[in-house]
Amino acid sequence: MATIVLKHVAEDRTNDREIVDTGAAMFGLGGDNVHCGVCGREMMHDVPIRTIKVNLLYRCAGCGSLNELPPGA
C-alpha cells in the first residue's frame, strides 16, 4: 500500500472526462491511500486506484478541486 498525491486539474482542462465525486471518502478492500493534490485531504483509503483502467477525474469533497492520477504513479 502506498500514499499517492493526485495531480490538480483545472476545470477548463477536463477534456470531457468523467468526474467521480469521492464524497466524504471512498474506502476499498486493499490498495493505496489517495490524497487531494490541492488541500491534501485523504480522498480514498485502501483503494487500488492504479489498477483502474479508465482515465477518471476525482472531485475532492474538501476543497472541490479536480484531480487525476499523476503519470508514473
C-alpha positions, 0 to 999 in steps of 0.5 A: 500500500502506498500514499499517492498525491493526485495531480490538480486539474483545472476545470477548463482542462477536463477534456470531457472526462468523467468526474467521480465525486469521492464524497466524504471518502471512498474506502476499498478492500486493499490498495493505496491511500489517495490524497487531494493534490490541492488541500491534501485531504485523504480522498480514498483509503485502501483503494487500488486506484492504479489498477483502474483502467479508465482515465477518471477525474476525482472531485475532492469533497474538501476543497472541490478541486479536480484531480487525476492520477499523476503519470508514473504513479 
